[in-house]
């Protein structure tokens, strides 16, 4: 079995998650790490026992001895780093969202294809055991024809300031967590085309940190007649929620990602790495990585790299999600249903500008 050597870019929460997940992937090893903050990078590499640490991304691609990279960096950097990695002959695992512009998505997909490397879209909800089992039961016909997906992901807000910066993040809760719910709904229904979206969004809790949306409700209409009702929020106090329902003509499936592990805690001040998300009642996982699908996701990507097959979550999926999110910003801005395909105005820099302009808060 050929060992797949991984390079991780970034030292934040998601970089830590992937570093730990790859420890559970046979035939894969995190061999290099990169962070422009040299000390932070060295600390991360030492903590994760990664052999080599780089402050320069190009140097890691050239001298790190890696076969693939994981991009755990602000959204605005995804496209340029993915393109550079592909041109260096490295497979690319991109954290959500894929990028900030449809043209960037097209370029990433084409460049990876031309270079003969994989462009993997890191959407872990499609690998969570509870959600995988829910889809299996639905696909077996247990609840008849599925006509609606309901999905919610909510907490009190992100841990890092760059999530609140339009140029870095491209948008607020929609770009951070709404993309999860969108791809989950597509995946759960077998990825039919989305024909229209209706979206409502607002800044409810975090106005002092910037103009970005922190609460979103989306209605997706699919070609096959199914619908998805999705809620994403940074305005939920007292913990985190990630729940889904699949509604069918002969039954219903409910799945709660974060509850039902047999362990329950109430903490007024919170605990762990990000305390606000653990305030109030929580239901800690004793196998958090596995229950959230990260090792399974990385294992799947490595297997695809090894045998040359296409990943189940690809650059094309990331582009589809991005187009839906752009249409959602347009729907919220214009107060109407938006049909797909959707192309944003040429002068839009980042997705959220579509909505901010309608509120007079762009620029």
Beta strands, then each sheet from edge to edge (+ up, - down):
strand 1: 4-9
strand 2: 28-34
strand 3: 52-54
strand 4: 68-71
strand 5: 91-95
strand 6: 119-122
strand 7: 146-154
strand 8: 194-202
strand 9: 215-222
strand 10: 227-233
strand 11: 241-248
strand 12: 251-256
strand 13: 265-267
strand 14: 280-282
strand 15: 338-339
sheet 1: 3+ 2+ 1+ 4+ 5+ 6+
sheet 2: 12+ 11- 7+ 10+ 9- 8+ 15-
sheet 3: 13+ 14-
end
